[in-house]
Amino acid sequence: MKANSDPHRDDLLERVVHPANMKAAWKQVARNKGAAGVDGRDIAATKASLHEHWQELRNQLLDETYKPYPVLRVEIPKPGGGVRKLGIPTVTDRVIQQALTQVLTPIFDPGFSESSYGFRPGRSAHDAVRQALKYQQEGQQWVVDLDLKQFFDEVNHDVLMARIGRKVKDKRIKRLINAYLKAGVVCSDGEHPTDKGTPQGGPLSPFLSNVLLDDLDKELERRGHSFCRYADDCNIYVRSEKAGERVMDSVTGYIEKVLRLKVNRKKSAVARPWKRTFLGFTFIKVHGVMRIHIPESSLDKFRHKVKVLLHKGRGRNVSRFIREGLNPLLRGWLHYYRPGVSKRILRQLDFWIRRRMRCLIWRQWKRPATRVRKLLSLGCSEEQSRTGWTRRGPWPCAGMPALKQTLDPAYFRKLNLYGLLENMATT
């Protein structure tokens, strides 16, 4: 269904629950998969429920008796310490939020700033990073790196709803959005009300973040600043440290007084771009020319993910594990970090991944006699096959000539292991 972007219509809710819009919303949510929320229904169970009760749900939405479920809050440990709070709305609520977003995006998006890149049609993190590089190449080689403290948990509902009301006149839509804002969260210690913040984990939250932070974009444009914003990540580029300090002070004041958000002063900074990261990238100067680069922190996170995945892959069929587990991770990582990788980095990572795979295979062989037999079957000499009797650990064994020569790049190509360097030009 082609959405009408007239915000003054008072039938926006009818457009939200229109069968074509809801079907498109369902397809998007089903494609993204995801876990069940507090109702315990996964994608399949929700599909059956909606098929049976859709008319009832539609009527509840139209007569404003539908009550969103609270969001299930889970905490995921971060590799560097601390936890990342994730929200899981029910699948039904994700579908309704997606349907809302599909109707509201054509109303709001055309008025958003050209310097806003997150969660917008036809824009990506790569676009933001490339624009940041362009500013630096033009001589603005100081960055005001603003970190909004727990942004999605700190959004002021009144401030947000006032901005929604500027373009949405259908009061039922505003009341439905407000119901999602007030739906509450379920944590390990019970249910808690939400008097601030947006419903994390659902399609609506990224859209609402752009609605609220569009005021920041417009203020930065009014002041003539060069900036890139991706959701709550905002970098402003200036020509000197002194100018950066002035911008940091004034913009922080605007954010905290007008938008009633919090700036994390410990994580925010005025610095050279190559000393900061933006969307997982950093920048380097090569022969006087600025270029996009991958920081060591991003490489460390990638290596950690590979290690965790390989640990889970112990005991599994190697070919199937590569196809279903490892390759999707490698392909996704290269697709995202392609703008900043070099052949040298990819060559090193390919070498490291193959060695990690040799560790996994060595562990699966388990017994010394099995290892000797496997090495012989792979073409090792009698002398080389005696490596199987060693008591050394898997990592040093994976670097020994017998394994490097038998479980070589050609061996892994036969298993269809995704080569980063090999696929660099095709991502």
Salt bridges, closest charged atoms under 4 A:
ASP11 OD2 - ARG9 NH2 2.69
GLU14 OE1 - ARG172 NH2 2.64
ASP39 OD2 - ARG41 NH1 3.55
GLU52 OE1 - HIS53 NE2 3.86
GLU56 OE1 - HIS53 ND1 3.58
GLU64 OE1 - ARG175 NE 2.55
ASP109 OD1 - ARG120 NE 2.82
GLU114 OE1 - ARG123 NH2 2.69
ASP145 OD2 - ARG276 NE 3.04
ASP153 OD1 - ARG73 NH2 3.73
GLU154 OE1 - LYS196 NZ 3.06
ASP170 OD2 - ARG172 NH2 3.03
ASP189 OD1 - HIS192 NE2 2.87
ASP214 OD1 - LYS218 NZ 2.71
ASP215 OD2 - ARG163 NE 2.74
ASP215 OD1 - ARG166 NH1 2.84
ASP217 OD1 - ARG229 NE 2.82
GLU219 OE2 - ARG222 NH2 2.62
GLU219 OE2 - ARG223 NE 2.86
GLU256 OE2 - ARG265 NH1 2.87
GLU296 OE2 - ARG303 NH1 3.14
ASP300 OD1 - ARG303 NH1 2.96
GLU324 OE1 - ARG316 NH2 3.72
GLU324 OE2 - ARG320 NE 3.14
GLU324 OE2 - ARG323 NH2 3.67
